[in-house]
Amino acid sequence: MPEVIFAGPEGRLEGRYQKGKGENAPIALILHPHPQFGGTMNNKLCYEMYHMFARRGFAVLRFNFRGVGRSQGEYDQGQGELSDAATALDYLQSLNPNAPFVWVAGFSFGSWIGMQLLMRRPEIVGFISASACANLYDFTFLAPCPSSGIVIHGENDRICPWQETEDMVAKTRTQKGRKVEFAMVPGADHFFEANLEDYMKVAEGYLDRRLQQPPEGEYFD
């Protein structure tokens, strides 16, 4: 998995990039948890999602937000991190100009950033969000949500009770033909540390089901 350094809004950003299979491979962007609470691109769940997409032929990028690892800049309350994510997607698309579609996957803080990003980028056709903290972040911008995706939460999440996230998903309006699903992993905490395999089964099952649908089907324009 080659290390990459690319220009970000506040200096260089550090990432890991896996080339896709074929010239027209789809692309996926992975977004890590909160920078001020130990979140990095090498988070185990982010690492596993990165390889989940790579195994399915995607060109995939995970990177450190500003101020994390070798990425320059300072934490910016989510606004700068959203700019980082947009720049990372631009970079990923520059490496894969023929990519037919984009997925974004985020964990906790990264899920909030990823779901903001998909509101701005119509090429994003699917998302996977882990531990989306509906009690900590405002998700009312999903009005309506333009892409289909899944929000996966741990039953024993003490940082964000699953009921609040499920309620957020239930209230999210979607564009015609789009659907946001909610899945709970029994016994899992916010970080899925003891239930990573269970989490990945849900994520992989959803991704495989979506990829089996034709591009012109329910989930794609």
Salt bridges, closest charged atoms under 4 A:
GLU3 OE2 - ARG70 NH1 2.14
GLU14 OE2 - ARG16 NH1 3.66
GLU48 OE2 - LYS44 NZ 3.12
ASP84 OD1 - ARG66 NH2 2.91
ASP90 OD1 - ARG121 NH2 2.80
GLU123 OE2 - ARG121 NE 2.97
ASP157 OD2 - HIS153 NE2 3.09
ASP157 OD2 - HIS190 ND1 2.70
ASP167 OD2 - LYS171 NZ 3.16
GLU181 OE1 - ARG209 NH2 2.98
GLU197 OE2 - LYS201 NZ 3.93
GLU204 OE2 - ARG55 NH2 2.70
ASP208 OD1 - ARG56 NE 2.56
ASP221 OD1 - ARG178 NH2 2.22
